[in-house]
Amino acid sequence: MKICLISFDFWHYDEHIVRILKEKGIEAHHINIGAFTHKDFRARVKNTMSKVFTGKNPKHEKRQNFIIESLEKIGKQDQILVINPEAIEERVHEVIRKYTVKNIAYLYDSMSRNPAEHILHFFDEIYSFDDHDVKQFGFKKITNYNYLKYLPAEKQNPELDLFYITSYDKLRLEKLDFLIKKLEPLQISFKTIIAGKKGWKKHFSQAINQNNIDILKFRRTNIPQKSLPKLYSNSKVILDLQRENQSGLSFRIFEAMALEKKIIADNENIKNYDFYNPKNILILNEDFSNINKRFFETDYEKLPDDIYYKYTLDHWVNTVFSL
């Protein structure tokens, strides 16, 4: 069987799908559009000048053509999975459709954040992690997945009480600032890493109280995925703050599952899942007044094996590709 994955894999989650497929003996390919870069500095400058003076982005056009060229090299596939297909032009979707027997889409952004109605007709099956979109558009429901190696809590010795890692987002920073105030009287050890773009500094002073600066560490580049287990394992609890207009569960929920970490989150939908256990997961109320020190002092309760497996990447791959 031949299976191809097409995605913008900036965070390196998708490459694990290809790894699992290959471990199952499947001929698997990954067309990683996000890995397509400028050949040299001159090409980067030329691309910038084009965007400024003509409004056109040659890099975007080259990335679209890169998909077609890659398909021409690997040939016809039994199945193709396109993750977040709204970033791919319709002309390219027409080509993708011709190169596969079964065409599948997975949306791990909500339709309100990244509308995709214009290209949905190209797919045989469409999966989404967002409950609202599943109900409104009739998509198949699937969550993100646990891709990390299992590491039991008893083999860890965390130094922090709470840890949070996130990309820059003004709303989440405002929530974070409010949460820090609630944590102060509890004497909780708390650290945050925020990966931002060039423009985050001008918004920083407006979004966060400067008295909380010692809790926060900003960086311009993303944290390498291979560093995440070490960062997470150094904390008793992991924080997960929801993006606006999104009800699906982030990868952080499943990373915590693999490392047997408690979660503090503001996504009410977590209560609807079979892995939800109030002893492991604290759902913040609107004013964060339910946060308490006892949650940090009690042990993680292990999940039953069948529920744990249900959210592994192995199960995810078997489901999406009907293996």
Stockholm file with secondary structure:
# STOCKHOLM 1.0

chainA/1-323         MKICLISFDFWHYDEHIVRILKEKGIEAHHINIGAFTHKDFRARVKNTMSKVFTGKNPKHEKRQNFIIESLEKIGKQDQILVINPEAIEERVHEVIRKYTVKNIAYLYDSMSRNPAEHILHFFDEIYSFDDHDVKQFGFKKITNYNYLKYLPAEKQNPELDLFYITSYDKLRLEKLDFLIKKLEPLQISFKTIIAGKKGWKKHFSQAINQNNIDILKFRRTNIPQKSLPKLYSNSKVILDLQRENQSGLSFRIFEAMALEKKIIADNENIKNYDFYNPKNILILNEDFSNINKRFFETDYEKLPDDIYYKYTLDHWVNTVFSL
#=GR chainA/1-323 SS CEEEEEECCTTSCTHHHHHHHHHTTCEEEEEEGGGCCCSSHHHHHHHHHHHHHTSCCHHHHHHHHHHHHHHHHHCCEEEEEEESGGGSCHHHHHHHHHTEEEEEEEECSCTTTSCCGGGGGGCSEEEESCHHHHHHHCCEECCCCBCSCCCCGGGCCCCEEEEEEEECCHHHHHHHHHHHHHHGGGTCCEEEEEECCTTHHHHHHHHSCGGGGGGEEEESSCCCGGGHHHHHHTEEEEEECCCTTCCSCCHHHHHHHHTTCEEEECCGGGGGSTTCCTTTEEECCTTSTTCCTHHHHSCCCCCCHHHHHHTBHHHHHHHHTTC
#=GC SS_cons         CEEEEEECCTTSCTHHHHHHHHHTTCEEEEEEGGGCCCSSHHHHHHHHHHHHHTSCCHHHHHHHHHHHHHHHHHCCEEEEEEESGGGSCHHHHHHHHHTEEEEEEEECSCTTTSCCGGGGGGCSEEEESCHHHHHHHCCEECCCCBCSCCCCGGGCCCCEEEEEEEECCHHHHHHHHHHHHHHGGGTCCEEEEEECCTTHHHHHHHHSCGGGGGGEEEESSCCCGGGHHHHHHTEEEEEECCCTTCCSCCHHHHHHHHTTCEEEECCGGGGGSTTCCTTTEEECCTTSTTCCTHHHHSCCCCCCHHHHHHTBHHHHHHHHTTC
//
